[in-house]
């Protein structure tokens, strides 16, 4: 017990030091946390895996430092990949510590933006696993339970899933199922989907899959900020700089692994050589190292245009959301100063979604960048949830 208490104090101290640290110091603190025996053991999957349905929880443990008035639980749960094969996901569940209302809380399943693809880059393994969740305290204050998956292959072992829409969409829905598994009758079957960037793509696929994959969930609303929609145009817009090379390194490796396609048909030898090192680094805490590797690859990354080169053009199209009406209303936020996901791409997606028959509310935010758009959209997001009759504690807006 004393040893556990000492570990808890050390963790709190590490979190407190983070704001004063340099990027190198932050990375070292993160490595110390990742290497802690308790953390490593939690993310190690049991062998053999226990039987269970998608969303069933394999392991859970309390987590320190939750926002005031809430409690947090780290979870390891079952999901499936795009082919229906069982995979394991890790993630985090954060819930108000007040008594749940009659009928249970509404669940928010959040899709995180790109943090990397290595296991240790997972949000639930971050030094502060709450900081990146846009609107977390706002949702908690309104009575929602918030859950988030790290995606398959992050947090715990599994196949790559970066921008693999059908896998990520299942992960988002199974995280909501896992929340129900942990919390029982204190949560309802009502679900709101919310995602940013890569997480926007995951949420849009989850919204498409919800009726067929998780019919027991009542997905009442889906909301995205600067979603990765037309993947071909995303790569075309960004491949001429470091961000595009980084996205490309994550995406092409994932598609090569998942769809069993050789990288030699799309990437230069220089790019293929650099991929293992790039894909082992996390965004934010290791940006300098990422830039050192990526910069020489700008203009030397691709051998041909993925928009016109098969099978890559087909794979990009397959992982681009849309094409059919969503069963729930959709909120889309886009920053007008976003240099990564360009406003023109989101404009086109919104027009297509409306044409498909989806009910869309579009918030185009002047001055918002890719980094700030989700935060700056929160007021509009909550106004919209109220307008469509969704709240944290009932189906009627209050």
C-alpha positions in Angstrom: 0.0 0.0 0.0 2.8 2.4 0.9 4.5 1.6 -2.4 1.3 2.3 -4.3 0.9 5.6 -2.5 4.5 6.6 -3.3 3.9 5.8 -7.0 0.8 7.9 -7.0 2.6 10.9 -5.4 5.4 10.5 -8.0 2.9 10.5 -10.8 1.1 13.7 -9.5 4.5 15.4 -9.2 5.4 14.4 -12.7 2.2 15.9 -14.1 2.8 19.1 -12.1 6.3 19.5 -13.6 5.1 19.0 -17.2 4.2 22.7 -17.8 7.7 23.8 -16.9 9.6 21.2 -19.0 11.4 21.6 -22.3 10.3 19.2 -25.1 13.2 16.9 -24.3 12.4 16.9 -20.6 8.8 16.2 -21.4 9.7 13.3 -23.6 11.9 11.8 -20.9 9.2 12.2 -18.3 6.8 10.4 -20.7 9.3 7.6 -21.1 9.5 7.3 -17.4 5.8 7.0 -17.0 5.5 4.5 -19.9 8.2 2.3 -18.4 6.6 2.2 -15.0 5.7 -1.5 -14.2 2.1 -0.8 -13.4 1.5 1.0 -16.7 3.3 -1.6 -18.8 1.5 -4.4 -17.1 -1.9 -2.8 -17.7 -1.4 -2.6 -21.5 -0.1 -6.1 -21.8 -2.8 -8.3 -23.2 -3.7 -11.6 -21.5 -2.7 -14.6 -23.5 -5.0 -16.3 -24.4 -7.6 -13.5 -24.5 -10.8 -14.1 -22.6 -13.8 -14.6 -24.7 -16.3 -11.8 -25.0 -18.3 -9.6 -27.4 -17.0 -6.3 -29.0 -17.0 -3.7 -26.3 -16.6 -6.1 -23.4 -14.0 -5.0 -20.9 -10.9 -7.1 -20.3 -9.3 -5.0 -17.6 -9.9 -1.7 -15.9 -8.0 0.4 -13.3 -8.5 3.8 -11.6 -6.4 6.7 -12.9 -5.2 9.7 -11.0 -5.6 13.4 -11.8 -9.1 13.4 -13.2 -10.7 16.8 -13.6 -12.3 18.1 -10.4 -15.7 16.5 -9.8 -15.0 13.4 -11.8 -13.4 10.0 -11.7 -11.4 8.3 -14.4 -10.8 4.6 -15.3 -8.3 3.2 -17.7 -9.8 0.4 -19.8 -8.7 -2.5 -22.0 -11.6 -3.8 -24.1 -12.4 -5.9 -27.1 -13.1 -4.5 -30.6 -13.0 -5.7 -34.2 -11.0 -4.6 -37.3 -12.4 -3.8 -40.7 -12.6 -7.5 -41.5 -14.5 -8.4 -38.3 -11.5 -10.0 -36.7 -11.1 -9.5 -32.9 -8.7 -6.8 -31.7 -8.0 -5.2 -28.3 -8.2 -1.5 -27.6 -7.2 0.6 -24.7 -8.7 3.9 -23.6 -10.0 6.0 -20.8 -13.4 6.6 -19.3 -14.2 9.8 -17.3 -17.4 10.3 -15.4 -18.9 12.9 -13.1 -18.6 11.7 -9.5 -22.1 12.9 -8.6 -25.0 10.4 -8.6 -26.3 9.5 -12.0 -29.8 10.6 -12.9 -32.7 8.2 -13.5 -32.3 6.8 -16.9 -28.5 7.1 -16.8 -26.0 9.5 -18.4 -25.5 10.0 -22.1 -22.1 8.7 -23.3 -19.8 10.8 -25.4 -17.3 8.7 -27.5 -14.5 11.0 -28.5 -12.1 10.4 -31.4 -8.7 11.9 -30.9 -6.6 13.7 -33.5 -3.2 12.4 -34.7 -0.8 11.8 -31.8 1.4 9.3 -33.6 1.0 5.6 -34.3 3.3 3.9 -31.8 1.7 2.2 -28.8 3.2 4.7 -26.4 1.7 7.7 -28.3 -1.8 6.7 -27.2 -3.7 9.5 -25.4 -4.5 7.2 -22.4 -0.8 6.7 -21.9 0.0 10.4 -22.0 1.5 12.2 -18.9 -1.8 14.1 -18.8 -4.4 11.9 -20.5 -7.1 14.5 -20.1 -5.5 17.6 -21.6 -6.2 16.8 -25.3 -9.9 16.1 -25.0 -11.6 19.2 -26.4 -14.6 20.0 -24.2 -14.0 17.3 -21.6 -14.8 19.4 -18.5 -17.8 21.0 -20.4 -19.2 17.6 -21.1 -18.7 16.4 -17.6 -20.3 19.6 -16.1 -23.3 18.8 -18.2 -23.6 15.3 -16.9 -22.1 13.3 -19.8 -19.9 10.3 -19.4 -16.9 10.6 -21.7 -14.9 7.7 -23.1 -12.1 7.5 -25.7 -10.3 4.8 -27.5 -6.6 4.9 -28.4 -7.5 3.1 -31.6 -6.3 -0.3 -32.6 -2.5 -0.7 -32.5 -2.0 2.2 -30.1 -1.8 1.9 -26.3 -1.8 -1.9 -26.6 -0.5 -4.2 -29.4 -2.5 -4.6 -32.6 -2.5 -4.0 -36.3 -2.0 -0.5 -37.7 -5.3 1.5 -38.0 -4.2 5.0 -38.9 -6.9 6.5 -41.2 -8.4 2.9 -41.7 -11.9 4.1 -41.4 -13.8 0.9 -40.8 -11.5 -0.2 -38.0 -11.5 3.2 -36.3 -15.3 3.6 -36.6 -15.7 0.2 -34.8 -13.2 1.3 -32.1 -15.3 4.5 -31.4 -18.5 2.5 -31.1 -16.9 -0.3 -29.0 -15.6 2.4 -26.6 -19.2 3.4 -25.9 -20.1 -0.3 -25.4 -17.1 -0.5 -23.0 -18.4 2.5 -21.0 -21.7 0.7 -20.6 -19.9 -2.5 -19.5 -18.0 -0.6 -16.8 -20.8 1.7 -15.6 -23.9 -0.5 -16.0 -27.2 1.2 -15.3 -25.6 4.6 -14.5 -25.3 5.2 -18.2 -27.9 4.9 -20.9 -27.8 3.6 -24.5 -27.7 7.2 -25.7 -24.5 8.2 -27.4 -22.9 11.3 -28.9 -19.9 10.9 -31.2 -17.3 13.7 -31.2 -14.0 13.8 -33.0 -11.3 16.1 -34.3 -9.1 15.6 -37.5 -8.2 11.9 -37.6 -10.8 11.5 -34.9 -13.3 13.2 -37.2 -12.8 10.6 -39.8 -13.2 7.9 -37.2 -16.4 9.4 -35.9 -17.9 9.7 -39.4 -17.2 6.0 -40.1 -18.7 5.2 -36.7 -21.8 7.2 -37.6 -22.1 5.3 -40.9 -21.6 1.9 -39.1 -23.7 2.5 -36.0 -27.0 1.0 -37.2 -25.4 -2.2 -38.6 -22.5 -2.7 -36.2 -24.0 -1.5 -32.8 -27.8 -1.4 -33.2 -28.3 -1.5 -29.4 -26.7 2.0 -29.2 -28.9 5.0 -29.7 -26.4 7.3 -31.5 -28.3 10.6 -31.3 -25.8 13.0 -32.8 -22.3 13.1 -34.4 -20.0 16.1 -34.4 -16.6 16.6 -36.0 -14.0 19.4 -36.2 -11.7 19.7 -39.2 -12.4 16.0 -40.2 -10.1 14.1 -42.4 -12.6 13.5 -45.2 -11.2 13.4 -48.8 -7.9 11.6 -48.1 -6.6 12.1 -51.6 -7.0 15.8 -51.5 -5.6 15.9 -47.9 -2.4 14.3 -49.1 -2.3 16.4 -52.2 -2.6 19.6 -50.2 -0.1 18.7 -47.6 2.5 16.4 -49.1 4.8 19.3 -50.0 5.6 20.0 -46.4 6.6 18.2 -43.2 3.1 17.7 -42.0 2.2 15.9 -45.2 5.2 13.7 -45.1 4.4 12.8 -41.5 0.7 11.9 -42.3 1.9 10.0 -45.3 4.4 8.0 -43.3 1.7 6.9 -40.9 -1.0 6.3 -43.5 1.0 4.4 -46.2 2.6 2.1 -43.6 -0.8 1.4 -42.1 -2.4 0.7 -45.5 0.6 -1.4 -46.6 0.2 -3.6 -43.5 -3.6 -3.8 -43.4 -4.2 -4.3 -47.1 -1.0 -6.2 -47.8 0.3 -3.8 -50.5 4.0 -3.2 -51.0 5.3 0.3 -50.2 7.7 0.1 -53.2 4.8 0.9 -55.5 4.3 4.4 -54.0 7.2 5.5 -51.8 10.8 6.2 -52.7 13.6 4.1 -51.2 14.5 7.1 -48.9 11.0 7.2 -47.6 10.8 3.5 -47.0 14.1 3.6 -45.1 12.9 6.4 -42.9 9.5 5.0 -42.0 10.4 2.8 -39.0 12.1 5.7 -37.2 9.3 8.2 -38.1 6.5 5.9 -37.0 8.2 5.3 -33.7 7.9 9.0 -32.7 5.0 10.8 -31.2 3.6 14.2 -32.2 4.0 17.1 -29.8 6.6 15.5 -27.5 9.0 14.5 -30.3 8.3 17.0 -33.0 11.9 18.1 -33.3 13.1 14.5 -34.0 10.1 14.0 -36.5 11.1 17.2 -38.4 14.7 16.1 -38.6 13.7 12.9 -40.4 10.8 14.4 -42.4 12.4 17.5 -43.8 14.9 15.8 -46.2 11.9 13.8 -47.5 9.9 16.8 -48.7 9.8 16.4 -52.4 11.4 13.0 -52.2 8.7 11.0 -50.6 6.4 9.6 -53.3 7.3 7.9 -56.6 3.9 8.6 -58.1 0.6 10.3 -57.5 -1.5 8.3 -55.1 -4.7 9.8 -56.5 -4.1 8.1 -59.8 -2.0 5.1 -58.8 -3.7 1.9 -57.9 -4.2 0.3 -55.4 -3.5 3.5 -53.5 -6.2 5.7 -55.1 -8.8 3.0 -54.4 -7.6 2.6 -50.8 -7.8 6.4 -50.2 -11.3 6.4 -51.6 -12.3 3.4 -49.5 -11.3 5.2 -46.4 -13.0 8.5 -47.3 -16.3 8.8 -45.4 -19.6 9.7 -47.0 -21.7 8.3 -49.8 -24.9 7.7 -47.8 -27.2 9.6 -45.5 -26.4 9.4 -41.7 -29.2 8.4 -39.5 -28.4 11.2 -37.0 -27.8 14.9 -37.3 -24.3 16.0 -38.0 -22.3 19.0 -36.7 -19.2 20.1 -38.7 -16.7 22.8 -37.6 -14.0 24.1 -39.8 -11.4 26.8 -39.2 -11.0 29.3 -42.0 -7.2 29.5 -41.2 -6.6 25.8 -41.1 -3.5 25.0 -43.2 -3.7 21.2 -42.7 -7.4 20.3 -43.4 -8.3 23.0 -45.9 -11.6 24.8 -45.7 -12.3 23.9 -49.3 -12.1 20.1 -48.5 -14.6 20.4 -45.7 -16.8 22.7 -47.8 -17.0 19.9 -50.4 -17.6 17.2 -47.8 -20.5 19.2 -46.3 -22.0 19.7 -49.7 -21.8 16.0 -50.5 -23.3 15.0 -47.1 -26.2 17.4 -47.6 -26.7 16.0 -51.0 -26.7 12.4 -49.6 -29.6 13.5 -47.3 -27.7 14.0 -44.0 -29.0 16.9 -41.8 -25.8 19.0 -41.4 -25.1 22.1 -39.3 -21.9 23.8 -40.5 -19.8 26.2 -38.4 -17.1 27.9 -40.4 -14.9 29.7 -37.8 -12.9 32.8 -38.9 -9.3 32.7 -37.6 -9.5 29.2 -36.3 -6.5 26.9 -37.1 -6.3 23.2 -37.2 -5.1 23.2 -33.6 -7.8 25.5 -32.3 -10.9 24.7 -34.3 -12.3 22.1 -31.9 -11.9 24.3 -28.9 -13.3 27.3 -30.6 -16.3 25.3 -31.8 -17.5 24.2 -28.3 -20.0 27.0 -27.8 -21.7 26.3 -31.1 -21.4 22.5 -30.5 -23.3 22.7 -27.2 -25.9 25.1 -28.6 -26.4 22.6 -31.4 -26.8 19.7 -29.1 -29.4 21.6 -27.2 -31.2 22.4 -30.5 -31.4 18.8 -31.5 -32.7 17.7 -28.1 -29.6 16.0 -26.7 -28.2 16.5 -23.2 -26.0 14.6 -20.8 -28.8 13.3 -18.6 -31.8 12.9 -20.9 -33.0 13.0 -24.5 -34.7 16.3 -23.9 -32.7 19.5 -24.0 -32.8 21.5 -20.7 
